[in-house]
Amino acid sequence: MTALKSRIEKSSTAFRSIGEAASELGLETHVLRYWETRFPKDIRPIKRDDGRRMFRPQDMDALRAIRILVHERGMTLKGAKTILAEQGIEAVLAGTATLSAATLEAVPSPARELQASVARAFAAPDRKTRLEEALQELTDIKDRIDAARARRAA
């Protein structure tokens, strides 16, 4: 019976269990449950009386869009949520969703800020001087931390 079930394909309008949805998307079931908590407006599976989740076609579209943004484009969940709210699921699935400057500013990212500061350091005309200054600042910070630790230990 299991081999027969694996050969039967569901229509695009059929509801899918969490296992079927995860398999179709190439994700783990716990990821779908977590995304369900982070995207409550977009993912609302129907829960049967026995507690099983049944994902509707619109839920599957939302999950596909989130997977594209997070796994293929490398966005954070917060960034993906912003894109979905601004441009919609259809735009992401069609490939027309774009990252605007307003979107990037709306989603602050420590990693993005670090990348920008490193880029500025290497783009400076006198990189060696800038890097030496940064090294000096880090050395000063280390000295202050060491002094504070020594005071605390005493």
Buried (B, 14 or more C-beta within 10 A) or exposed (E): EEEEEEEEEEEEEEBBBBEBBBBBBEBEBEBBBEBBEEBEEBBBBEEEEEEEBBBBEEBBBBBBBBBBBBBEBEBBBEBBBBBBEBBBBEBBBEEEBEBEEEBEEBBEBEEEEEEEEEEEEEEEEEEEEBEEEEEEEEEEEEEEEEEEEEEEEE
